[in-house]
Amino acid sequence: MLSRPDAKRLRIDFYATLTSSNTAPGSILSVTAAATPGKITVSWPAADYAQRYAVARQVSGSNTWKSLATNVTGTVFEDSTAEAGKSYRYRVRAYNEQGSGAAADSSYVTAK
């Protein structure tokens, strides 16, 4: 039988193991982009073990991705720099201390 201090330490160690991970974040499963006048709102479901997200944008007809943000802590990003009439798609990737998960892309959306 464990002594009271040993049992308490065991509970703390167990909790620390459950709340910290040596695992890279999971994949982004889907990305949605919706245009309203003056902005495009990008959203995605949370990835397992993610601490932050990076969001990039690609203009239709281009092969280049432009990084828009690298330290997003939620699952919604608003792009107010999109030009009306141009079509864009967005890529989101999850990060933590262990690395990154697989990214996912939205469909193209035309800015209003």
C-alpha positions, 0 to 999 in steps of 0.5 A: 500500500502507498503512503499518503504522500506517495499516493498524492505524488502518483496522482499528480504525475498521472495528471501531468502525463494526461495533460501534456503530450509528446505527440505531434498534433493531429491533422486538420480534417476540414477547412471552411471559408465564407465570404461576407462584405469586407472579410473572409472567415476561415474556420476548422475543427480543433486538431488533437494536441494542437496548441496553435494554428497557421493559416495561409492563403492562395489566390486562384491561378497561383501556385504560391501560398502566402502566410497570413498568421502563424500563432492562431490559438482558436479555430476561426480566422478572419481575413480582412485583406482579401480583395473583392472579386478575387477567389482564394483558398485557405490552408490551415496546419496545427502546431505544438512543441513536437511539430505539426500535423497534416494541413487541410485546404478550403474550397475557393471562395470569392471575396465580396 
